């Protein structure tokens, strides 16, 4: 006897009788990546900004609703004898990534502590780099000719007596493609062509004080630290840190998230059998 099948209102009839297909169940756990905002670089021979803290995990249980916040990057310093602005924290449920620590500004200013620490400014006293408060690495100490690099997610910033380069970030394939994020900013210098470069993963380059400034900001949605300012002659300000990101992934056999509120900006893609939510700005409550 031939098989007769009818599909209507999520039901089918065959040899086994009527079978009903209900709606997809809500997700009960997710893989996640949470990166805070990177910090701003220091002004005038300033240290590179530290990268935002980097947190990742798998099979994290979810139910009901939770908060998501994407941390903004910190502002580059416009004044001496201080530090670049710290990055802002990013949050997913109970997981909080700390914003990066600002780079020290001229003269002899230490880098600030943060997810990754900021680099110390130029100074005869080799001002210290900031320490990591979690999810990153320390900033490099400043030297007499070059500022230290900001720390990255997987490596400390280099000292000014070495290269002043920002520390490298960390790669993740949560979106289906390997992407490196959370690199530290490079340190500034008064010497043409010898500034520190940003760490892999969105770290900004330091400036050597040319006019206009050739330092660069941390890349958007990487949590990269901003580059440090160059020589005092042009009053070179530090560069801004890059904003952070929150990414959630779970199998596409589960339903979409029910509501995403507040000011959250996000995208949803289906890749490799998973639903991938990328939150790129804002804060709000997510309901499962």
C-alpha positions as semicolon CSV with decimal commas, in nm:
position;residue;x (nm);y (nm);z (nm)
1;X;0,000;0,000;0,000
2;X;0,153;0,337;-0,094
3;X;0,250;0,583;0,178
4;X;0,018;0,881;0,193
5;X;0,151;1,190;0,368
6;X;-0,022;1,519;0,443
7;X;0,158;1,817;0,595
8;X;-0,060;2,079;0,758
9;X;-0,039;2,267;1,084
10;X;0,282;2,083;1,180
11;X;0,140;1,730;1,147
12;X;0,204;1,431;0,919
13;X;0,024;1,098;0,856
14;X;0,200;0,779;0,743
15;X;0,211;0,414;0,838
16;X;0,263;0,511;1,202
17;X;-0,049;0,726;1,220
18;X;-0,067;1,093;1,310
19;X;0,252;1,257;1,438
20;X;0,247;1,614;1,569
21;X;0,552;1,842;1,561
22;X;0,548;2,113;1,829
23;X;0,741;2,440;1,825
24;X;1,116;2,432;1,869
25;X;1,217;2,427;2,237
26;X;1,386;2,724;2,402
27;X;1,764;2,701;2,441
28;X;1,887;2,586;2,781
29;X;2,260;2,662;2,741
30;X;2,491;2,865;2,519
31;X;2,855;2,908;2,426
32;X;2,966;3,266;2,485
33;X;3,236;3,523;2,420
34;X;3,238;3,846;2,621
35;X;3,492;4,121;2,550
36;X;3,497;4,456;2,729
37;X;3,585;4,792;2,579
38;X;3,952;4,865;2,519
39;X;4,119;5,160;2,692
40;X;4,244;5,486;2,549
41;X;4,614;5,555;2,498
42;X;4,810;5,813;2,696
43;X;4,891;6,163;2,568
44;X;5,233;6,282;2,446
45;X;5,480;5,994;2,449
46;X;5,200;5,795;2,609
47;X;5,154;5,427;2,674
48;X;4,920;5,211;2,468
49;X;4,575;5,137;2,606
50;X;4,508;4,793;2,748
51;X;4,264;4,561;2,572
52;X;3,927;4,485;2,723
53;X;3,897;4,174;2,936
54;X;3,828;3,854;2,739
55;X;3,595;3,583;2,874
56;X;3,469;3,271;2,695
57;X;3,290;2,954;2,791
58;X;3,070;2,671;2,670
59;X;2,746;2,507;2,779
60;X;2,656;2,795;3,012
61;X;2,306;2,734;3,151
62;X;2,040;2,997;3,077
63;X;1,675;3,031;3,174
64;X;1,415;3,306;3,194
65;X;1,602;3,627;3,111
66;X;1,946;3,779;3,146
67;X;2,132;4,107;3,093
68;X;2,364;4,185;2,804
69;X;2,584;4,496;2,801
70;X;2,844;4,587;2,538
71;X;3,118;4,806;2,683
72;X;3,228;5,118;2,499
73;X;3,594;5,194;2,443
74;X;3,775;5,446;2,663
75;X;3,877;5,789;2,538
76;X;4,238;5,870;2,457
77;X;4,399;6,107;2,706
78;X;4,405;6,480;2,624
79;X;4,598;6,584;2,934
80;X;4,939;6,506;3,077
81;X;5,019;6,347;3,413
82;X;4,731;6,102;3,398
83;X;4,607;5,810;3,195
84;X;4,385;5,732;2,903
85;X;4,024;5,653;2,981
86;X;3,950;5,300;3,094
87;X;3,726;5,082;2,878
88;X;3,376;4,998;2,995
89;X;3,273;4,655;3,120
90;X;3,080;4,408;2,905
91;X;2,825;4,175;3,065
92;X;2,644;3,852;2,980
93;X;2,431;3,719;3,265
94;X;2,671;3,660;3,558
95;X;2,982;3,697;3,341
96;X;3,149;4,040;3,350
97;X;3,457;4,130;3,146
98;X;3,651;4,427;3,287
99;X;3,735;4,726;3,071
100;X;4,096;4,779;2,969
101;X;4,332;5,005;3,167
102;X;4,440;5,338;3,016
103;X;4,792;5,409;2,897
104;X;5,005;5,645;3,103
105;X;5,050;6,003;2,978
106;X;5,377;6,196;2,973
107;X;5,580;6,216;3,189
108;X;5,668;5,914;3,406
109;X;5,306;5,801;3,444
110;X;5,222;5,437;3,505
111;X;4,959;5,256;3,304
112;X;4,623;5,186;3,469
113;X;4,504;4,843;3,577
114;X;4,220;4,680;3,383
115;X;4,107;4,370;3,195
116;X;4,446;4,417;3,033
117;X;4,677;4,680;3,178
118;X;4,780;5,000;3,004
119;X;5,140;5,072;2,904
120;X;5,358;5,312;3,102
121;X;5,456;5,644;2,945
122;X;5,805;5,749;2,844
123;X;6,015;5,838;3,146
124;X;6,358;5,797;3,298
125;X;6,198;5,610;3,587
126;X;6,061;5,339;3,354
127;X;5,700;5,389;3,469
128;X;5,525;5,059;3,520
129;X;5,256;4,908;3,304
130;X;4,918;4,837;3,459
131;X;4,828;4,490;3,582
132;X;4,546;4,266;3,461
133;X;4,231;4,247;3,673
134;X;4,119;3,936;3,483
135;X;4,080;3,815;3,126
136;X;4,398;3,971;2,994
137;X;4,764;4,058;3,046
138;X;4,981;4,334;3,194
139;X;5,091;4,646;3,011
140;X;5,458;4,708;2,934
141;X;5,672;4,953;3,130
142;X;5,780;5,273;2,960
143;X;6,141;5,345;2,863
144;X;6,343;5,659;2,810
145;X;6,280;5,660;2,433
146;X;5,947;5,486;2,385
147;X;5,632;5,420;2,587
148;X;5,514;5,071;2,677
149;X;5,248;4,879;2,489
150;X;4,910;4,792;2,633
151;X;4,844;4,435;2,736
152;X;4,643;4,200;2,514
153;X;4,421;3,903;2,591
154;X;4,700;3,649;2,540
155;X;5,025;3,846;2,579
156;X;5,168;4,131;2,782
157;X;5,251;4,462;2,620
158;X;5,617;4,506;2,529
159;X;5,831;4,747;2,730
160;X;5,946;5,075;2,582
161;X;6,305;4,954;2,603
162;X;6,206;4,675;2,362
163;X;5,949;4,753;2,090
164;X;5,661;4,917;2,277
165;X;5,424;4,695;2,082
166;X;5,081;4,606;2,215
167;X;5,020;4,252;2,337
168;X;4,845;4,004;2,110
169;X;4,480;3,916;2,144
170;X;4,312;3,576;2,139
171;X;4,138;3,395;1,852
172;X;3,787;3,249;1,874
173;X;3,580;3,052;1,622
174;X;3,246;3,102;1,797
175;X;3,103;3,267;1,484
176;X;3,220;2,980;1,262
177;X;3,530;3,171;1,150
178;X;3,848;3,225;1,350
179;X;3,876;3,591;1,454
180;X;4,141;3,743;1,682
181;X;4,024;4,016;1,922
182;X;4,143;4,213;2,227
183;X;4,490;4,327;2,117
184;X;4,672;4,597;2,315
185;X;4,757;4,944;2,185
186;X;5,111;5,038;2,082
187;X;5,317;5,289;2,278
188;X;5,405;5,636;2,147
189;X;5,751;5,787;2,089
190;X;5,914;6,118;1,991
191;X;6,135;5,938;1,739
192;X;6,011;5,919;1,381
193;X;5,932;5,565;1,270
194;X;5,995;5,382;1,597
195;X;5,655;5,381;1,768
196;X;5,494;5,061;1,895
197;X;5,244;4,877;1,677
198;X;4,907;4,755;1,795
199;X;4,872;4,393;1,902
200;X;4,697;4,144;1,674
201;X;4,327;4,163;1,744
202;X;4,236;4,528;1,693
203;X;4,504;4,712;1,891
204;X;4,576;5,064;1,763
205;X;4,923;5,180;1,661
206;X;5,116;5,428;1,870
207;X;5,217;5,763;1,722
208;X;5,567;5,893;1,655
209;X;5,446;6,250;1,677
210;X;5,428;6,335;1,309
211;X;5,176;6,601;1,216
212;X;4,905;6,498;1,159
213;X;4,927;6,222;1,415
214;X;4,973;5,873;1,274
215;X;4,848;5,689;1,583
216;X;4,530;5,486;1,548
217;X;4,232;5,390;1,762
218;X;4,147;5,038;1,869
219;X;3,916;4,862;1,623
220;X;3,540;4,864;1,681
221;X;3,392;4,551;1,846
222;X;3,730;4,396;1,919
223;X;3,805;4,551;2,257
224;X;4,141;4,663;2,118
225;X;4,342;4,926;2,307
226;X;4,409;5,268;2,156
227;X;4,755;5,379;2,052
228;X;4,963;5,615;2,265
229;X;5,034;5,973;2,157
230;X;5,368;6,084;2,015
231;X;5,608;6,366;2,088
232;X;5,518;6,672;2,294
233;X;5,595;6,916;2,012
234;X;5,250;6,865;1,857
235;X;5,062;6,796;2,181
236;X;4,965;6,455;2,046
237;X;4,665;6,306;2,224
238;X;4,612;5,936;2,291
239;X;4,378;5,739;2,067
240;X;4,045;5,587;2,169
241;X;3,999;5,224;2,261
242;X;3,774;4,996;2,057
243;X;3,430;4,892;2,176
244;X;3,370;4,540;2,301
245;X;3,132;4,266;2,188
246;X;2,913;3,986;2,328
247;X;2,853;3,672;2,119
248;X;2,620;3,382;2,202
249;X;2,589;3,056;2,009
250;X;2,366;2,750;2,039
251;X;2,232;2,473;1,808
252;X;1,973;2,585;1,554
253;X;1,738;2,307;1,661
254;X;1,635;2,545;1,940
255;X;1,409;2,848;1,906
256;X;1,519;3,208;1,857
257;X;1,551;3,425;2,164
258;X;1,205;3,563;2,240
259;X;1,277;3,932;2,305
260;X;1,586;4,153;2,299
261;X;1,518;4,481;2,474
262;X;1,676;4,807;2,578
263;X;1,927;4,970;2,344
264;X;2,092;4,648;2,229
265;X;2,214;4,633;1,870
266;X;2,259;4,280;1,737
267;X;2,263;4,045;1,440
268;X;2,153;3,682;1,410
269;X;2,313;3,437;1,168
270;X;2,280;3,063;1,112
271;X;2,617;2,901;1,053
272;X;2,760;2,554;1,105
273;X;2,436;2,427;1,256
274;X;2,428;2,704;1,515
275;X;2,237;3,025;1,576
276;X;2,490;3,301;1,647
277;X;2,385;3,628;1,813
278;X;2,640;3,911;1,794
279;X;2,563;4,204;2,025
280;X;2,764;4,506;1,909
281;X;2,634;4,797;2,119
282;X;2,397;4,893;2,397
283;X;2,250;4,729;2,703
284;X;1,925;4,552;2,778
285;X;1,739;4,244;2,893
286;X;1,718;3,931;2,679
287;X;1,428;3,690;2,730
288;X;1,462;3,326;2,626
